[in-house]
Amino acid sequence: MELALYCPDCGYYDREKDSLGRRGDYYTSVSVGSLFGELLGWQFAEWLEPGRAAGRKIRIVEAGAHDGKLAGDLLAWLRQYRPALFEPLQYWIVEPSRRRRDWQRQNLAPFGDQVRWVAKLDELAPAASAAPRPQDSARGWEVIFSNELLDALPVHRLGWDAQKRAWFEWGVALEAERFVWTRMADKAPAPGAPTAEELLAFSCLGLPLDNDLRERLPDGFSLEVCPDAAAWWRAAANALAGGKLVTFDYGLTADELIRPERPAGTLRAYHRHQASHEVLAQPGEQDITAHVNFTAMQKAGESAGLQTEGLLTQAQFLTRIAAQTWAAENRFGAWTAARIRQFHTLTHPEYLGRSFRVLVQSRG
């Protein structure tokens, strides 16, 4: 999955071809129009303003910025409607791909050196003021966020053997020049590698798999586990000096993921707006994704000292922001017919409103 998506030579996300929108393979909130970034601009400004007023260094950190369109929409709105906040703001993009950094630099050139790049989270310098200040105001104030990043990190795929009443892991093999699934059961894991049961325990995070549930799980029941996503979230939490950590993504809680009525798991591919379970086909030519385990993300952030403010649907999150803008239209811009159409697509349960969830955690 990592090779198919991120290989710099042939990975799906490093292709020159645009993969988003009507001409691509799938829609995102960003491809709907500029409103998503503008609403985030409003909310991020509300979160950052107390830090600016207190004399703290303020910044926004986006991980997985694709071509930079969301950053552009967000920054353009801040420049127009929150100039006092925009002027001292630093916008950092965490992007390991050199090719995507080039795309982003081209699209964000109008913002000059206000936009900066690092390849990894741990390369971010602490968001602290260089000027001598009282200890409390020397800490930075920031928003670290991602949009559809965690669902594309590589996963382990587990299966349930009803006869043995045990979990096993699926691997990938080559057969007649095709990639196929192969059962890794009864094989000792590599030194230091987690067993299927250990991966399952991570995924459940204390959720008891009682005998009643084990009896009801169908043979071959599949479940995806993504330790990389939890590790990324914990690293982002540790990098947060003060402010908010936010993600927008497809996802479910642990108890929603482990249900008998979801026997095939959530691993799927997208190609030309068609979803498919043939995730091993056309490597590098289709997107591969699996639902985020939001219980794991929440626990990872809390283990790093963050407080959970909410796990909402995208519709709930954006509607709360929009309600504030309706009461202060002069500080947001007019709600034109185009904006209203975009809002419907972003929040309607049959489009993007229910599929995406938003996890918000904070420090300080």
N, C-alpha and C positions, 0 to 999 in steps of 0.2 A: 504493500500500500504506500509506503514511504517512497519507494523507487518510482512507482507509477504516477505519483502526484508531484514529487519534488526533485526528481533527477534533473540536474541542470542541462543535460543534453536532450532528454526526451520526456521529461515529466509534464503532466497535464498543465500545471500552473505556470510553467515557464514557456509555454507555446506562444508564438506571436499572435495567433488567432484570438480574437476576443471571444471569451466563453460566456459572457453575461448578456442578459437582455434578449430581445426578440430574435436576434441573429445568432445567439449563442446556444448554450445547453440548458440554462436555467435562469430564473429571475431571482434577484435579491432585492432587499429594501432599497439599496442604492440605485439599482437600475430602474426603479419606478419613477424617479425624478429627484429634484433637489430638496424636497420637503423633509425627508428623513434626516439629512444633515442639518437642515435649518432648525428642526425641533430639538435635535441633540445640541445644537449651538445654544439654544435658549436654556436648556436644562444644565449643560455644563457651565454656562455663565453663572447661573444661580448657585451652583456648587462652588465655583472658584472665587466669586466676588468676596466672600468673607476673608479668604486668604489674601487677596490683593489689598483689601482695606486694612488688613493687619500688617502690611508690609512684607509679606512672604513672597518668595519666588514662586510663580505659578506656571504650570505647564500641563499640556495634554499629551498623553502617550497612546498611540494607536498601534496595535499589533496586527499584522496581516492586512495591509492597506490596499492590496491588489494594485489597481492602476492609479490610486490617489484621488479618485473622484469624490469619495466621502469626505476626505480631508479638505478638498477644495470647496465643497458645498458648505461645510462647517465653518471654515476660516473666512470665506466670503461673507457669510452672514454675520459673524462676529465683527469683522472689519466695518461693516455698514451700521450695525445696530448696537454694538458694544465697543466703541473705539477705545475707551479708557482701559478696558480689559484686554483688548486685542494688542495694544501697543507693547506691553511688557511680556506678553505670552510667548512661551516657547512651545512648538509643536514637534514632538519626536515620533518617528516611525521606526518600529522594530521590524526589520525586513532582512532575512538571511540571503535572499536571492538577488544577485547582482543585476540580472535582467529586469526584475520587477522594480528595483531601486531606480534604474534608468527610466522606466516608464513613469514612475512617480515624480522624479525630478523634472521631467519634461512638463507634466501636467501641473505641477505646483511651482513652476518657475516664477509666476507673478508674486509669490510670497517671499522670495529671496531667502536669506539665511535665517528667517524665522522658523523654517522647517529644517529639521536635522534628522540624521539617520544613525542607527546602530544595527548591527547584525543580530545581536542577542540581548536579552533582557539584562544580563549581568554586566553589560557594557554601559548601561545607563549610570551616569554620575548621580549621586544623591541630590534630590531637589532641595538644596539648602542655599541660603543667601551667602554671597561671598563677603558682604559687609558685616562688621561686628554688630551684633544685635543681642537683645536678651534671648536666653535659650529658647523660649517658646516661639518667638517670631523667626528664629534662624531656621526652623524646620520648613521645608517646602510644602506647598499645597497643590494637589494635582488630581487629575482624572486619568486613570489607566483603563483602556477599554479595547475590546475586540468585537468584530462583527463577522459571524460565520467563520471563525478560525478553529475552534476546538472540535467541531464535528468533522473536520478533515485531518485530524491527527491520527496516526496509525493505531489500529486496535488489535487486540487479541480476540479470537472468536472461539467461544466455548460451546460444547454440545453436551446434552444429557443422555446418558445411557440408562434407559429405564430398567433393563434387565439386571445390570450390575449396580444400579442405583448409585451411579458415580458420574462425575463430570470428566470430560476429556477436552483437549484442545485440537482445533483444526489447524492444519498447516497447508502450504501450497507446494505442489509438485508439478513436474513437467511430464506430460504424457502425449506421445504422438504430436509433438510440437504445439501442444496446447497446455495452458495452465489449468490445473484441476485441484479440487480440494482433496486432502488426504488426512486421515485420522492419525493423530499423534499419540493416541492412548497406548498405555502399557510400555511407553518408552521413557527412560529416565531423562529428566530435563538436563540441559547443559549446566555445568557448575555455575551456581549463582542465579540461574534462571528460575522464575517462579513456577510452581506447579499449577495445574488447572484449579485445584481447590484453593490455593492461595490467591489466585486471580479472582476467583469467585468471591472469596471473603472480602477482598478489596472492593469489588463491585457492590456487594450488598451493604457493606459498612454497618454491620451490626444488625441488619434486617434478618430476623430468624427464618431460615428455610425449614419450617417444621415438617413433620411427617405427612401432614395433610396436603401441603403444597407439593411435596415430593411425589405423592401418589397421583396427583392431578397433572403433573408435568408430562406432556407427551414425549415419547421416545424421539430423540433428535432435536428437542427444543434447543434453540440457539440464543446465545447472549454475547454481546460485545463488551469488552473491558478495555479502557484506555488509561493506563497509568501515566502516559505522557501528558494528557490533558490536566490531570490533577497535579502533576509535577510543575507544569507551566503555571497553573493558577497559584500554586504555593510560592513559586519564584516571584510572580507578579505581586503577590501580597507582601512578601518580604521587601520588595523594592518600593512599596508605597510608603512614603514618609508620613503623609497625612492627606486625607481626601477620600476618593471613591475608586473602587475597582468594579468594573461593569462588563458584562458580556451579553451579546444578543446571539441566540443560536437555536437550532433545532434541539430539542431535548426533553427528557422526562425525569422524574424522580426514581430512586432505586426501586421502590415498590411498584411503580408503574411499568418499569422495564421487565421485572420478573413476574409475569402473569401468564397463565396457560393460554389465554386467548391471543398471545403474541408469539406464536411458536417459531417464526422465521427470524426473529430478532429485528434489528433496524438497519443492518448493513445493506446499502444499495448504491447503484450507480445512476448517473444522469447523462444522457446524450440526446441532444436536440429536443429537449423538453420532455423526454420520455424516461420515466423511472424504470429501473431494471434490477433484478437480483443477480444478474450475470456480471458480478463485479470483477471477475478474473478475465473477462473478454476485453479486447481492444485496449491493452495497457497503454497509458499515456494519451488516449483519445477520449476518455470519458472521466467525469468527476466521480469520486468515491467518497461516501460519507456514512457516518453512523451517529445516532442520536447521542447527545451529551448526557452523562449521568450527573444531574444537577445536585444530587445528594452528595456525591463525591466532591464536586467543586465547592459546595458550601462547607463541608467538613475540612477541606484543604485550606480554605481561607481562614476559617475559625482557628485551625491549629497554628496559624501564623499570627494570631492576635486580632483578626478583623471581626467586626460585628456584622451580622446579616441584617440588611434593611428590608429586603423583600425578594421574593421570587414571583414574578408577574408574567402574564402573557404580554406580548408586544402591544396588543390592543389596549390593555389596561395602562401600560406604561406611557404610551404615546397620547392616549386620550387625556390623561392627567396633565401632561404638558400642554396639549392643545387648549384645554379649558383655561389655563392661565393666559395663553396668548389671546384668546377671545376677549378676555377682560382688559387687555392692554394692547390692542391692535397696533397702536402707534409705536410700540416698542418691538414689534415683531414683523410688521408688514401686513398688507391686506390679504385676506383669505379669498383669493381669486378662484374662479371655476377650476383652473388647472390644479391649484393646491387642494381643493376639496376632492377632486377625483383621485389625486395621489393619496390623500388621507384615507379614503374609502378602501383603496387597495392595501394600504399598510395595516389597516385595523380590522377589516372584515374577516370573520372567522373562516370563510370559504377561500380566502386568499392568503394573506400573510399574518393576519392578526392573531390566530390561534396556534399556528404551526411554530412560531418563534416564541421563545421565552427570554426573560431578562432577569439576570441575577445581579443584585446590587449589594456590595459589601463596603464597609468604610473603616477608616482608622482616624480617631481623634474627632 
